[in-house]
Amino acid sequence: MAGEGGKVGTMRYTDTVIVGGGQAGLAMSRCLAQRGLEHVVLERGRIAERWRSERWDSLRLLTPNWQSRLPGFRYAGEDADGYMTMPEVVSYLEGYARSFGSPVEEGTTVRTVEPVDGGYRITTDSGIWRAANVVIATGYCDLPFMPEMARRLPADVRQVVPTRYRNPGELPEGGVLVVGASASGIQLADEIHASGRAVTLAVGRHTRMPRRYRGRDILWWLDAMGLFDQGAEDVYDLEIAREQPSLQLVGRPDHATLDLPLLESRGVRLVGRALGTEGSRVFFDDDLVKHTAGADVKLATLLARIDEYVVQSGLEGEVDAAEPFVPFLWPAPAPTAVDLRDEGIRTVVWATGFRRRYPWLKVPVLDARGEIRHESGVTPAPGLYVLGLNFQRRRKSTFIDGVGDDARELADHIASRPSVAPAAVVA
Ligand SMILES: Cc1cc2nc3c(=O)[nH]c(=O)nc-3n(C[C@H](O)[C@H](O)[C@H](O)COP(=O)(O)OP(=O)(O)OC[C@H]3O[C@@H](n4cnc5c(N)ncnc54)[C@H](O)[C@@H]3O)c2cc1C
């Protein structure tokens, strides 16, 4: 039965140990429980820890509430088109864990996972487990990435990453440079600018998105058209697909769009991609127009596909008329160097994506970049799995709404493997 496990001396055994109690770990737990497979979820903090302690105060999900479907669970509130606040996400995931009695052990940090006798020994800060299978669900957005140039900035410049940022009130007085213009970067630039500070936003490759199109949430269209279901085998280059920047979206009660033209019109200064630093000077590529024009082309193509889909699926009478696409055209001329000291910029926010580190994983499955080698979540080490990575199996793999399909497939894989007999554990 799911979650009972067994205890031999200080060693505990189960069929599957899931490392991480976020949405991926919980979805995995639900799928194993449904198949009657014994397991435990080990979480170093509390359920949904990252949504509790690594997100800023004003953040809401950028996916609408209806798009939070997990195996055996869905949003049942009254605001299906709204966007959850962080406390709401936490209670949603807590409710999910409760709904099937997920065997989560909170406050348990996994220190090592190592292969032993055809299974795994999992050493935690509160004891040792033996299991036939381990599912790594420690999150794609693990450690904020800071480029090398960050190390060379003067010590009096405050450097902040999105997982530590809470609100503009915590930043030192003065201007702010935000590096990175995907979902986090544009939201932080907007919020910090609204607090009365001068903000410069360094923009690289990005994915421009309107919040709504033809009267529906843009994510409703992507969902209906099956774009989130696109599989790893359907894309020309999976590595490139995995490197796609996140969608420039914000979830606000007024369903407003947040994009670069709007930020510029509000007074945020846009510059090109950050290239390097020298003393208090930061250098930017002269590539702003290249990136804004590239994003416009992609967005115009997407909107045309939506229009085609409307015709093909006979939705013309049901949705609003096509809205004219307004390209960004010419952002204001952007400097290629800014002296932080001269301009009174005292904070740099690095919204430059995430990396993953697995120092506790003593199984030889990491590639040269330190990423887990896997095929749709199945690693080369028998019984070792990973869940929740970007485009792991489908475009939606990292989303709350997407991890469930991957979890179901991994649960089927696990169900086909032999379990750990207690006798083997005692030995
Ligand atoms: C700012 C931001 C906004 C996002 N907004 C959305 C959104 O609107 N909609 C959406 O669908 N997705 C969104 N995502 C993407 C995704 O849903 C989140 O990254 C989500 O947290 C991923 O869930 P997960 O379970 O895969 O990993 P995580 O939530 O990262 O969970 C991993 C868990 O593993 C635990 N852990 C790590 N190491 C260990 C260890 N050694 N031992 C024990 N436990 C460990 C951590 O404490 C953590 O609780 C957003 C991501 C970010 C960063």
The ligand as an ORCA input file, in Angstrom:
! r2SCAN-3c Opt
* xyz 0 1
  C       8.875     32.809    -10.710
  C       8.221     31.573    -11.275
  C       6.894     31.627    -11.659
  C       6.272     30.494    -12.205
  N       4.976     30.588    -12.573
  C       4.342     29.491    -13.052
  C       2.958     29.543    -13.391
  O       2.335     30.590    -13.349
  N       2.354     28.397    -13.790
  C       3.025     27.216    -13.890
  O       2.405     26.206    -14.254
  N       4.339     27.147    -13.625
  C       5.022     28.257    -13.205
  N       6.353     28.178    -12.888
  C       7.106     26.953    -13.245
  C       6.937     25.784    -12.268
  O       5.579     25.515    -12.032
  C       7.634     26.028    -10.952
  O       9.011     26.170    -11.161
  C       7.383     24.895     -9.924
  O       7.934     25.277     -8.698
  C       7.975     23.566    -10.375
  O       7.521     22.560     -9.512
  P       8.392     21.256     -9.209
  O       7.619     20.408     -8.296
  O       8.897     20.686    -10.492
  O       9.690     21.827     -8.483
  P       9.806     22.721     -7.154
  O       8.589     23.500     -6.897
  O      11.102     23.448     -7.314
  O       9.902     21.628     -6.005
  C      11.085     20.928     -5.738
  C      11.101     20.632     -4.257
  O      12.250     19.829     -3.983
  C      12.741     20.185     -2.703
  N      14.137     19.746     -2.649
  C      15.173     20.174     -3.389
  N      16.304     19.529     -3.049
  C      15.962     18.646     -2.084
  C      16.685     17.685     -1.316
  N      18.003     17.488     -1.494
  N      16.012     16.941     -0.390
  C      14.682     17.111     -0.205
  N      13.958     18.020     -0.898
  C      14.577     18.770     -1.819
  C      12.548     21.698     -2.669
  O      12.509     22.190     -1.334
  C      11.224     21.880     -3.403
  O      10.101     21.942     -2.540
  C       7.006     29.286    -12.353
  C       8.352     29.241    -11.954
  C       8.948     30.373    -11.420
  C      10.403     30.307    -11.014
*
